[in-house]
C-alpha cells in the first residue's frame, strides 16, 4: 500500500461516515499522511481528526475513534492507534507494506509520476545568456536547476515548454560583430568589445564560411559577419548545454520580436488596456499601478524601443502561444525585474500572482576554478564540465534551494567516498544493479513474490522510504524545489545500504534459493528503479558500475 493509496482509503472512510450520518463535514480532496518521527508509532500518521473534529462539532479524539473503527476494517491496515489530542498512527500489515515493491517494479520509469499539476500549461524560461560569448559559471546554476524543475513539473502532470530567450537585438550584437572583425584583421579590441580567444575562433569560422569578408571594409562586411559569428556562437552554446544534459524545446529570438512588429503591437495592446501614457515625447507603461517602484519607458523620445518594450512583447508572445503560466528563472542581479515583470502581466490583463512566477537564484563559486583560456575573463561552463563532470556538477547544483549561495569543492565532488553525496547515491544504484545481476546468476528470479516475507525491520524502513517518492516529486514540483528529490535520494541510499547489510538477496554458499530471496529481489530492484527515476529527474545518470 502506497501513501497515496492509504490517503485514498482514509478519504473513503470519511465519505462513508458522512453518507452514514456519523459526521457532517466536507471531505478534503486529499488527506495528508506522513511518516511519524519514531517508527514505534507506526508506519504512517495523519492529523485529519484534528483538522476536521471541530468542523464536525466533535472532540478530535472522538472523531479519531470513529475513524479507527472504519480504518480497522480496511484491507492492508494492520492497526490504528490514537495518540495525543487526536493523531492517528497507522501500521500496515506486512503483506500490504511489502506489496509496494511489486508496484514499483511494475510501474518502472513511471513510478513517482503523479497528476498533481495536470492541466497546468507552463512556459519556463531559463539561462537565456547573450549569444556574444560562451556559457560561464554564472549560467551554470540555472542550466542545472531550470532543467530539473522542468523535468519535475512534467513528472507531476504539467505540460511544460522549456525556452531560451536569445538576446540577439540591440547594439551589443554590433559590438560583438566589430570585435570579431577587428580580431580578423589584427586590430585592437574595440571600446566595450569582447576579448578572449573564442573571438579568434569565431573569426576563423567566419572566414571559412565567407572568405571574401577578409577583403571587405567594416561597413560592408559587418552584416554578413554578424550573422555568421552569431550563428557559430549560438551553436557553441547549444553544444555546451547538450554536454550538460540540457535541451530546450524552443530558442526564441528577441530580434524576431522587433522584425515581426511584435514590439509595436505590444505597445498598441497595452495602450488599449488603458495602462499607457505619453510624457515628453516618450511612451510609458504605468507599472506603479501594480507594485513596481517606478513607471517604465517603452518607447524613447527618439522613437527607439527600450529593452523593457521587448520584455513586454515577449510576455505577450508567451500569452498568445497559450501558456497560462510563465516561469522566469533569473540571476542574482535581477531582483529589480520581479515587480516590473509582474506589472507587465497585470497590465496585460493577467493575474500577477498566478500567471507569472519569477525565481531568483543566488551566486555559486567553485573553489580553485580558473578563468577560461578561451574567454579570458570568465570561468566557462565547458571547463567546469571537463573538470568536475556533468553528473557531479548537476547533482550538486540541484541539491540546494535556488535562494541559497553555493560554494562547490571540486576535489570533494571527485571523491569516491560516502561523504560525496552524488557518489553516495550513484553508488547505491550501481550496488543494487550489481546485486540483482549476481542474484539472477545464482538462480534468484522475480518469478514469484510473497510480500509477507519482508519482515526484517530494515525492509520495513526501506519500503516506507520508497513509498514516499511520488509525494516527494509532487511536492518538489509544486514548490519548484528539486533539491527535495536530491535529499530524498540520499535517504533512499542510506536505507538501501542498511538493508543490504542486514539481509541477503543471494543465499550464502551452498544454501538453497528460498522464496524470501525471490521476494527480496523485487525489493532490491524496486530500489534500483526509484534511484534511477530520481536521478533522471535531476538530469543525472544512474551508472550500472562504479
C-alpha distance (Angstrom), angle and dihedral (degrees) to the residues before:
residue distance angle dihedral
X1 . . .
X2 3.79 . .
X3 3.82 123.3 .
X4 3.81 87.4 -108.1
X5 3.80 91.1 54.2
X6 3.80 90.6 48.0
X7 3.80 90.5 49.4
X8 3.80 89.5 51.1
X9 3.83 90.4 49.3
X10 3.81 91.3 53.6
X11 3.80 90.6 48.3
X12 3.79 89.8 50.5
X13 3.82 91.0 51.7
X14 3.79 90.3 50.7
X15 3.80 91.6 50.0
X16 3.80 90.5 49.1
X17 3.80 90.4 51.2
X18 3.82 90.6 50.9
X19 3.82 91.1 48.7
X20 3.81 90.2 49.7
X21 3.79 91.5 51.4
X22 3.80 94.4 -116.4
X23 3.81 93.1 122.5
X24 3.79 136.5 12.6
X25 3.81 108.9 -147.5
X26 3.78 138.7 118.4
X27 3.79 107.7 -101.7
X28 3.83 110.9 -131.7
X29 3.81 119.7 -122.5
X30 3.79 90.8 -116.5
X31 3.78 133.4 16.6
X32 3.77 114.3 -142.3
X33 3.79 115.7 -127.4
X34 3.76 123.6 180.0
X35 3.74 141.1 174.5
X36 3.82 113.5 -89.0
X37 3.79 115.8 -121.7
X38 3.79 90.1 -117.7
X39 3.80 120.4 44.0
X40 3.82 87.9 -146.1
X41 3.79 85.6 75.4
X42 3.80 93.7 62.1
X43 3.76 139.0 -93.9
X44 3.81 98.6 -68.1
X45 3.79 138.4 8.8
X46 3.80 136.0 -161.9
X47 3.78 134.5 -168.9
X48 3.82 94.0 -156.7
X49 3.82 91.7 122.2
X50 3.80 89.8 57.8
X51 3.80 90.4 49.0
X52 3.80 97.3 48.6
X53 3.80 104.6 25.5
X54 3.79 97.5 88.6
X55 3.82 91.8 41.1
X56 3.82 87.3 56.3
X57 3.83 90.7 46.9
X58 3.79 89.8 -116.9
X59 3.78 134.8 119.8
X60 3.82 107.1 -102.3
X61 3.81 92.0 -119.7
X62 3.81 90.9 52.5
X63 3.79 89.4 48.9
X64 3.81 88.5 49.1
X65 3.82 91.3 50.1
X66 3.81 89.4 54.9
X67 3.80 89.7 52.6
X68 3.81 92.5 46.7
X69 3.81 90.6 59.3
X70 3.78 92.3 52.9
X71 3.81 98.1 39.2
X72 3.81 91.3 50.5
X73 3.80 87.7 66.4
X74 3.81 94.5 52.8
X75 3.79 113.7 108.3
X76 3.78 111.4 -114.4
X77 3.80 96.9 27.0
X78 3.78 111.1 110.4
X79 3.78 99.0 -174.5
X80 3.81 145.2 -15.0
X81 3.80 125.9 -154.5
X82 3.80 132.6 -175.9
X83 3.78 115.5 -129.1
X84 3.79 131.2 -171.5
X85 3.80 116.3 -29.0
X86 3.80 93.6 -12.0
X87 3.78 113.5 -43.2
X88 3.79 115.5 147.3
X89 3.81 117.3 -139.4
X90 3.79 111.4 -162.4
X91 3.79 127.6 -162.7
X92 3.78 119.4 -166.0
X93 3.78 120.3 -144.1
X94 3.78 113.1 -107.3
X95 3.79 95.8 -106.8
X96 3.80 93.7 49.9
X97 3.79 91.9 49.3
X98 3.79 93.0 46.4
X99 3.80 93.4 48.1
X100 3.79 86.9 75.2
X101 3.83 89.7 75.8
X102 3.79 91.4 62.6
X103 3.81 91.2 43.7
X104 3.80 91.3 55.9
X105 3.80 95.9 46.2
X106 3.78 92.8 48.0
X107 3.81 92.3 47.5
X108 3.80 90.6 51.0
X109 3.80 115.1 171.1
X110 3.80 90.3 2.4
X111 3.80 95.3 63.1
X112 3.78 108.0 111.7
X113 3.78 93.3 28.9
X114 3.78 112.2 121.9
X115 3.78 141.2 172.0
X116 3.81 99.1 -120.8
X117 3.83 92.2 122.0
X118 3.79 101.0 30.4
X119 3.80 109.7 147.7
X120 3.80 94.7 28.3
X121 3.81 112.7 125.1
X122 3.79 108.3 -162.6
X123 3.79 136.0 -174.6
X124 3.78 109.8 -162.4
X125 3.78 118.2 -169.2
X126 3.79 120.4 -169.4
X127 3.82 142.9 152.9
X128 3.85 94.5 16.1
X129 3.80 92.4 167.9
X130 3.80 118.8 -179.5
X131 3.83 110.9 -94.2
X132 3.79 90.9 -127.3
X133 3.79 98.5 93.8
X134 3.81 145.2 2.4
X135 3.79 123.6 -64.4
X136 3.77 112.2 -91.3
X137 3.79 141.4 -169.3
X138 3.80 91.3 -76.9
X139 3.82 90.6 63.8
X140 3.79 95.6 43.1
X141 3.78 99.1 83.7
X142 3.79 96.3 52.6
X143 3.80 92.0 44.0
X144 3.82 89.5 58.4
X145 3.79 98.8 34.4
X146 3.79 97.0 39.6
X147 3.77 93.3 51.1
X148 3.82 91.1 47.2
X149 3.81 91.5 50.7
X150 3.81 90.4 50.6
X151 3.81 90.8 50.5
X152 3.80 92.4 48.7
X153 3.81 92.4 47.7
X154 3.81 90.6 52.2
X155 3.81 90.9 48.4
X156 3.81 87.6 55.6
X157 3.79 93.9 54.4
X158 3.81 101.7 -94.5
X159 3.79 120.9 137.5
X160 3.81 102.4 -128.1
X161 3.79 132.5 -173.3
X162 3.79 113.7 -168.4
X163 3.78 110.9 -149.8
X164 3.79 137.5 -169.1
X165 3.80 115.2 -157.3
X166 3.79 108.9 -146.9
X167 3.81 110.2 -148.3
X168 3.80 92.7 -151.2
X169 3.82 98.4 143.1
X170 3.78 132.4 83.0
X171 3.77 136.6 41.2
X172 3.82 93.7 -51.4
X173 3.79 89.4 75.9
X174 3.82 91.3 53.4
X175 3.81 90.7 49.4
X176 3.80 88.6 48.5
X177 3.81 91.2 51.3
X178 3.82 92.5 47.6
X179 3.82 89.1 50.6
X180 3.80 90.1 56.3
X181 3.82 91.9 43.9
X182 3.80 92.6 51.5
X183 3.79 92.6 48.1
X184 3.79 89.0 48.8
X185 3.81 89.4 56.7
X186 3.79 99.2 37.7
X187 3.80 93.8 -107.8
X188 3.84 126.7 142.4
X189 3.79 120.4 -90.3
X190 3.84 107.0 -85.5
X191 3.80 120.3 -115.1
X192 3.81 108.4 -71.8
X193 3.80 88.8 4.4
X194 3.79 131.5 142.4
X195 3.84 120.2 -92.9
X196 3.78 127.1 -168.3
X197 3.77 138.1 90.7
X198 3.79 91.5 -89.3
X199 3.83 87.8 73.4
X200 3.83 88.2 58.3
X201 3.80 89.3 48.8
X202 3.80 90.1 51.8
X203 3.80 90.6 48.3
X204 3.81 89.8 54.3
X205 3.82 91.2 49.3
X206 3.80 91.6 49.1
X207 3.81 92.3 50.0
X208 3.80 91.3 50.9
X209 3.80 89.3 52.3
X210 3.81 96.4 42.0
X211 3.83 113.2 12.9
X212 3.83 90.9 173.9
X213 3.79 89.1 73.8
X214 3.80 89.7 75.1
X215 3.81 89.5 69.7
X216 3.80 98.1 42.4
X217 3.80 127.2 93.3
X218 3.79 118.6 -114.3
X219 3.81 96.5 -99.9
X220 3.79 92.6 51.9
X221 3.79 96.5 41.0
X222 3.80 100.2 42.7
X223 3.86 101.8 80.6
X224 3.82 94.2 51.8
X225 3.79 93.2 37.1
X226 3.80 92.5 50.6
X227 3.80 92.3 52.7
X228 3.81 94.7 46.4
X229 3.82 94.7 45.5
X230 3.80 91.0 46.0
X231 3.81 91.7 50.6
X232 3.81 91.6 49.1
X233 3.82 93.5 47.6
X234 3.80 92.4 47.6
X235 3.80 89.1 50.6
X236 3.82 88.9 53.6
X237 3.82 90.5 50.9
X238 3.80 91.7 49.9
X239 3.80 91.2 47.5
X240 3.81 92.2 51.0
X241 3.80 91.3 48.8
X242 3.81 90.6 49.6
X243 3.81 90.0 51.8
X244 3.81 86.2 52.9
X245 3.81 90.9 51.3
X246 3.80 94.5 -109.5
X247 3.81 118.9 130.3
X248 3.80 120.9 173.2
X249 3.78 123.9 -145.6
X250 3.81 92.5 -146.7
X251 3.81 135.6 24.1
X252 3.80 103.7 -162.7
X253 3.81 119.1 -161.1
X254 3.80 119.4 -140.1
X255 3.79 90.5 -156.6
X256 3.80 88.7 59.5
X257 3.81 88.3 63.6
X258 3.79 90.8 56.6
X259 3.79 97.2 39.2
X260 3.81 93.2 47.6
X261 3.79 95.6 49.4
X262 3.82 93.8 -112.3
X263 3.81 93.2 131.2
X264 3.81 93.6 54.1
X265 3.80 89.8 44.1
X266 3.82 91.0 51.4
X267 3.80 91.0 53.7
X268 3.80 90.4 50.8
X269 3.81 92.7 48.5
X270 3.78 93.7 48.2
X271 3.80 90.0 47.8
X272 3.79 89.1 53.8
X273 3.83 88.1 53.0
X274 3.81 87.6 59.5
X275 3.79 99.0 -116.9
X276 3.82 101.2 108.8
X277 3.79 127.8 89.1
X278 3.81 133.8 176.0
X279 3.78 122.2 -128.5
X280 3.82 130.8 170.1
X281 3.77 91.8 -13.9
X282 3.82 94.8 -53.1
X283 3.80 129.3 107.6
X284 3.80 114.9 -125.3
X285 3.81 135.9 -168.7
X286 3.80 114.0 -141.6
X287 3.80 96.0 -132.1
X288 3.82 93.1 154.7
X289 3.82 87.1 78.2
X290 3.80 86.7 71.1
X291 3.79 105.0 41.3
X292 3.81 103.7 -77.4
X293 3.81 115.7 137.2
X294 3.81 93.1 -127.0
X295 3.78 140.3 4.4
X296 3.80 115.8 -93.3
X297 3.79 132.3 -129.1
X298 3.80 114.8 -125.1
X299 3.81 100.2 175.3
X300 3.80 121.2 23.4
X301 3.79 121.7 -133.7
X302 3.81 88.4 -101.8
X303 3.80 90.0 59.9
X304 3.83 95.5 -106.7
X305 3.83 117.0 133.5
X306 3.80 118.3 -125.1
X307 3.79 126.9 -130.1
X308 3.80 85.5 -104.5
X309 3.81 89.7 61.2
X310 3.80 88.8 55.9
X311 3.82 89.3 48.5
X312 3.80 89.3 54.4
X313 3.81 92.8 47.4
X314 3.79 90.3 47.8
X315 3.80 92.0 51.8
X316 3.80 91.0 50.3
X317 3.81 89.4 48.6
X318 3.79 89.5 56.7
X319 3.78 90.6 48.3
X320 3.81 91.9 48.4
X321 3.79 90.5 50.8
X322 3.80 89.8 61.1
X323 3.80 102.0 -101.9
X324 3.79 106.8 145.6
X325 3.81 89.8 -177.9
X326 3.79 124.4 45.7
X327 3.79 120.0 -170.4
X328 3.80 119.0 -166.9
X329 3.81 119.5 -166.7
X330 3.79 109.3 -160.7
X331 3.78 136.1 177.2
X332 3.78 128.5 -102.6
X333 3.82 92.7 -94.0
X334 3.81 93.2 58.1
X335 3.82 102.2 76.3
X336 3.80 89.0 117.7
X337 3.80 90.0 61.7
X338 3.80 95.5 64.3
X339 3.79 99.0 78.2
X340 3.79 95.4 36.5
X341 3.81 92.7 52.7
X342 3.78 91.3 46.7
X343 3.81 88.7 49.0
X344 3.82 90.0 54.6
X345 3.79 88.8 53.8
X346 3.80 91.8 50.3
X347 3.82 92.7 46.1
X348 3.81 87.6 52.0
X349 3.80 90.0 56.2
X350 3.80 97.7 -101.7
X351 3.79 129.5 127.0
X352 3.81 104.7 -102.0
X353 3.80 90.5 -155.1
X354 3.81 95.7 51.5
X355 3.80 110.9 23.3
X356 3.80 98.9 48.9
X357 3.79 133.3 39.5
X358 3.80 124.8 -177.2
X359 3.80 118.6 -162.5
X360 3.80 119.8 -166.8
X361 3.80 119.2 -155.5
X362 3.77 125.3 -154.5
X363 3.78 125.1 -129.4
X364 3.78 125.6 -87.0
X365 3.78 130.0 -150.5
X366 3.77 129.8 -163.6
X367 3.78 118.1 -149.4
X368 3.77 111.4 -122.9
X369 3.81 95.6 6.3
X370 3.80 113.4 152.4
X371 3.77 130.4 -148.3
X372 3.78 113.2 -95.6
X373 3.78 116.6 -96.4
X374 3.81 88.3 -146.9
X375 3.79 98.3 48.5
X376 3.79 97.7 31.5
X377 3.80 98.9 -153.6
X378 3.81 106.4 41.4
X379 3.80 141.3 57.9
X380 3.80 105.6 -114.4
X381 3.79 123.2 -137.4
X382 3.80 89.0 -137.3
X383 3.82 90.3 58.3
X384 3.81 90.8 49.5
X385 3.81 90.7 51.5
X386 3.81 91.6 50.8
X387 3.80 92.0 45.9
X388 3.80 104.3 40.6
X389 3.82 102.7 16.9
X390 3.79 128.3 -113.6
X391 3.83 93.9 -101.3
X392 3.80 96.3 52.1
X393 3.78 91.9 43.0
X394 3.80 95.4 48.1
X395 3.80 95.1 44.2
X396 3.79 92.9 47.9
X397 3.80 93.7 48.4
X398 3.81 92.2 47.8
X399 3.80 92.1 47.4
X400 3.80 95.6 76.5
X401 3.82 133.8 55.9
X402 3.79 113.5 -94.8
X403 3.80 92.7 -117.2
X404 3.80 95.2 57.7
X405 3.82 121.5 88.2
X406 3.81 114.6 -122.0
X407 3.78 131.4 -151.3
X408 3.80 110.5 -169.3
X409 3.79 123.6 -155.4
X410 3.83 107.3 -151.8
X411 3.79 94.0 -166.6
X412 3.80 89.8 55.5
X413 3.80 91.4 48.0
X414 3.80 91.7 53.3
X415 3.82 94.4 53.0
X416 3.80 119.4 107.5
X417 3.79 92.7 -141.1
X418 3.80 135.6 112.3
X419 3.80 92.5 -109.3
X420 3.81 88.1 66.6
X421 3.84 101.7 83.2
X422 3.79 97.8 -155.4
X423 3.80 91.7 49.5
X424 3.81 90.6 46.1
X425 3.81 92.1 56.1
X426 3.79 97.6 38.3
X427 3.80 90.9 47.5
X428 3.81 90.4 53.5
X429 3.81 88.4 55.0
X430 3.80 93.0 47.3
X431 3.80 90.6 46.0
X432 3.80 93.5 51.1
X433 3.79 91.3 45.5
X434 3.80 90.4 51.4
X435 3.80 92.1 45.8
X436 3.79 89.4 55.5
X437 3.79 92.7 50.1
X438 3.80 92.3 48.2
X439 3.79 92.4 47.7
X440 3.78 93.4 50.8
X441 3.80 90.0 49.1
X442 3.83 87.2 57.8
X443 3.80 93.5 50.6
X444 3.81 99.0 -94.4
X445 3.81 109.7 138.2
X446 3.79 141.2 164.3
X447 3.80 90.8 -113.5
X448 3.81 90.8 115.5
X449 3.81 136.3 26.0
X450 3.81 132.1 -168.9
X451 3.79 109.6 177.2
X452 3.80 92.3 -170.3
X453 3.83 89.0 71.2
X454 3.81 93.0 66.9
X455 3.80 93.7 92.2
X456 3.81 103.8 132.9
X457 3.84 112.2 112.2
X458 3.80 89.7 -125.3
X459 3.80 88.8 57.0
X460 3.77 91.6 52.5
X461 3.80 89.6 50.1
X462 3.81 94.2 48.2
X463 3.80 92.8 47.5
X464 3.79 91.7 49.9
X465 3.82 91.6 52.3
X466 3.80 93.3 46.2
X467 3.79 90.4 51.0
X468 3.80 91.7 60.9
X469 3.79 94.5 63.7
X470 3.84 99.7 95.1
X471 3.79 92.8 48.9
X472 3.82 91.3 46.2
X473 3.81 90.0 53.3
X474 3.81 92.0 47.4
X475 3.80 91.6 48.4
X476 3.80 92.2 48.2
X477 3.80 90.3 50.9
X478 3.78 95.4 48.4
X479 3.81 93.2 47.0
X480 3.85 95.2 37.5
X481 3.82 87.7 -125.9
X482 3.81 113.6 132.0
X483 3.79 89.0 169.9
X484 3.81 85.3 82.1
X485 3.79 88.5 67.0
X486 3.79 93.5 49.5
X487 3.80 92.1 51.1
X488 3.80 90.4 45.2
X489 3.82 91.8 52.5
X490 3.79 88.8 55.0
X491 3.82 88.1 55.6
X492 3.80 90.1 50.6
X493 3.79 91.1 49.5
X494 3.80 91.1 50.5
X495 3.80 93.4 48.4
X496 3.81 90.7 47.4
X497 3.80 94.3 50.3
X498 3.82 89.8 50.2
X499 3.82 91.5 49.0
X500 3.80 91.6 46.4
X501 3.81 89.7 54.5
X502 3.82 94.0 46.7
X503 3.82 101.9 44.6
X504 3.78 141.2 27.2
X505 3.78 130.9 -126.2
X506 3.80 91.3 -174.8
X507 3.83 119.2 50.2
X508 3.79 117.9 -115.7
X509 3.78 119.4 -104.5
X510 3.80 112.5 -42.5
X511 3.79 95.1 -11.2
X512 3.79 111.9 133.6
X513 3.77 121.1 -110.0
X514 3.79 108.7 -100.7
X515 3.78 134.2 -164.7
X516 3.80 90.5 -102.0
X517 3.81 90.4 60.9
X518 3.81 92.0 54.1
X519 3.79 89.6 48.5
X520 3.78 93.7 47.9
X521 3.79 89.3 53.2
X522 3.80 87.1 63.3
X523 3.80 90.2 53.0
X524 3.79 91.8 45.9
X525 3.79 91.7 50.9
X526 3.80 91.6 44.7
X527 3.80 87.6 58.5
X528 3.80 91.1 49.0
X529 3.79 89.1 52.7
X530 3.80 96.0 49.3
X531 3.80 92.2 47.7
X532 3.81 91.3 48.6
X533 3.80 92.5 47.0
X534 3.78 92.9 48.5
X535 3.80 94.3 47.2
X536 3.79 89.4 49.2
X537 3.81 90.4 56.4
X538 3.80 87.8 56.6
X539 3.80 92.4 46.8
X540 3.81 91.0 -113.9
X541 3.80 125.1 133.2
X542 3.80 123.6 -114.1
X543 3.83 104.3 -139.7
X544 3.79 121.2 -151.6
X545 3.80 92.7 -151.8
X546 3.80 134.1 25.7
